[in-house]
Amino acid sequence: MTKRIWDDFLTERDKQVYAQAGYGKRGGFGKRPALFIIDVQYNFCGDKPEDILEGLKQYRTHCGPEAWAAVEHIVPLLEMAREKNIPVFY
């Protein structure tokens, strides 16, 4: 396992707890999956794809064109969730 920056601060007991609880391991999808879409709003994406420095003039939390690139990946995921009646939360 790759060493994490906080590993030096964990006690031996912390490490035992992490190992026994399974923290950091894959959790699986469970029986009732849901899709959470977070921070896909004008404050982060802007109202059009544009350079981050330009977008910051209107929205101080603007993320630039990368935000719109992320939206392109979210759309098919959202469509699939709706087709399969998976709950979607914003």
C-alpha positions as CSV (number, residue, x, y, z in Angstrom):
1,M,0.0,0.0,0.0
2,T,1.2,3.5,-0.8
3,K,2.2,5.5,2.2
4,R,-0.2,8.4,2.9
5,I,0.9,11.8,4.2
6,W,-0.9,11.2,7.5
7,D,0.4,7.7,8.2
8,D,3.2,9.1,10.4
9,F,0.6,10.5,12.8
10,L,-1.4,7.3,13.3
11,T,-0.9,5.4,16.5
12,E,-0.6,1.6,16.4
13,R,-4.1,1.4,17.7
14,D,-5.3,3.7,14.9
15,K,-3.7,1.4,12.4
16,Q,-5.4,-1.6,14.0
17,V,-8.8,0.2,13.9
18,Y,-8.3,1.1,10.2
19,A,-7.3,-2.5,9.3
20,Q,-10.2,-4.1,11.2
21,A,-12.9,-1.7,10.0
22,G,-11.7,-1.9,6.4
23,Y,-11.3,1.9,6.0
24,G,-9.7,2.7,2.7
25,K,-10.9,-0.5,1.0
26,R,-13.6,-0.8,-1.7
27,G,-17.0,-0.7,-0.3
28,G,-19.0,-1.9,-3.3
29,F,-22.2,-0.5,-4.6
30,G,-24.6,-2.1,-2.1
31,K,-28.2,-3.0,-2.8
32,R,-29.7,0.5,-3.2
33,P,-27.3,2.7,-5.2
34,A,-28.0,6.4,-5.7
35,L,-26.3,9.1,-7.8
36,F,-25.1,12.3,-6.1
37,I,-24.3,15.2,-8.3
38,I,-22.4,17.8,-6.3
39,D,-21.3,21.4,-7.2
40,V,-22.6,21.3,-10.8
41,Q,-24.0,24.8,-10.7
42,Y,-23.4,28.2,-12.3
43,N,-21.1,29.2,-9.4
44,F,-18.6,26.5,-10.3
45,C,-19.3,25.9,-14.0
46,G,-20.3,29.4,-15.1
47,D,-23.0,29.9,-17.7
48,K,-20.7,29.0,-20.6
49,P,-17.3,27.3,-21.1
50,E,-14.7,29.9,-20.7
51,D,-11.2,30.4,-19.3
52,I,-11.1,30.3,-15.5
53,L,-9.6,33.9,-15.2
54,E,-12.5,35.2,-17.3
55,G,-15.1,33.2,-15.4
56,L,-13.8,34.4,-12.1
57,K,-14.9,37.9,-13.0
58,Q,-18.5,36.7,-12.7
59,Y,-18.3,33.8,-10.3
60,R,-15.6,33.7,-7.7
61,T,-15.7,29.9,-7.4
62,H,-15.5,29.4,-11.2
63,C,-13.5,26.3,-12.2
64,G,-12.9,27.0,-15.9
65,P,-13.5,24.8,-18.9
66,E,-12.7,21.7,-16.9
67,A,-16.0,22.1,-15.2
68,W,-17.8,21.8,-18.5
69,A,-15.7,18.8,-19.5
70,A,-16.9,17.1,-16.3
71,V,-20.5,17.9,-17.1
72,E,-20.0,16.1,-20.4
73,H,-19.2,12.9,-18.4
74,I,-22.0,13.5,-15.9
75,V,-24.8,13.7,-18.5
76,P,-24.6,10.0,-19.7
77,L,-24.2,8.8,-16.1
78,L,-27.4,10.8,-15.1
79,E,-29.3,9.4,-18.1
80,M,-28.3,5.9,-17.2
81,A,-29.4,6.4,-13.6
82,R,-32.8,7.7,-14.7
83,E,-33.3,4.8,-17.1
84,K,-32.6,2.4,-14.3
85,N,-34.7,4.3,-11.7
86,I,-31.7,5.0,-9.5
87,P,-32.4,7.9,-7.3
88,V,-30.5,11.1,-8.2
89,F,-29.7,13.7,-5.6
90,Y,-28.3,17.2,-6.2
